Amino acid sequence: MKLPNDPAILLSLLNTKLRDYYSSLDELCDDLEADKQALIDKCRMIGYEYSAERNQFI
């Protein structure tokens, strides 16, 4: 799956997928063959950090 390049749209997509389909960011990245650190960095650009406890970017 090609992930959006826009950080805000990416954030929305990631949180939706984490809520509905994946129990962790690692699981999502493995399934979508995505670079975990790149996703974290992209969301960090707009002030969001991944919370493993909540399984979402906050």
N, C-alpha and C positions, 0 to 999 in steps of 0.2 A: 504494500500500500504506500502510495506517495503521500507524505505528510505535508501539510500546508507550510509555506515559508513565513507567512505573517505570524508574529509571536502571539497576538491576541486570539487569532483563529486557532492556532496550534494549541494554545492553552485550553480553549473551550473543548476542542476535540479530545485532548488527552484526559481532561477531567471527566468527560462523558464516558470515554472508553474505560477509564479506571473504575468509575462508579458501576458501570453496567456489565463489564466483561472480564476485568483482570483484577486479581487480588494484590498485585504489586506492580511497581514501575518496571522491575526486572522482567516479570512475566510479559508485560506489554512489549517491552523492547525485544525480547527473544522472539515473540510471535511475529512482530512486524519487521524484524531485522533492522531495528533502529539503533542509533548510537545514543546510549543513555546520557552520557555527559553532554552531547550536543543539544539534546532536548532540555536538560537542566539549564544549560547556559542560555538557551533561547528564551526560556520562561523567566530566568533571572533578569534578563534585559528589561523586562516590564515589571519587575518587582515581586515575582512569585518564586517560592521555594517549594520543593517537594517535601511533604510530610508523610513519612512511612506509617505513622500511627493513624492518620486519617485517610491514607491512600489517595491523596489528591495534592494538587498544587494550591498553596494558599498564600 
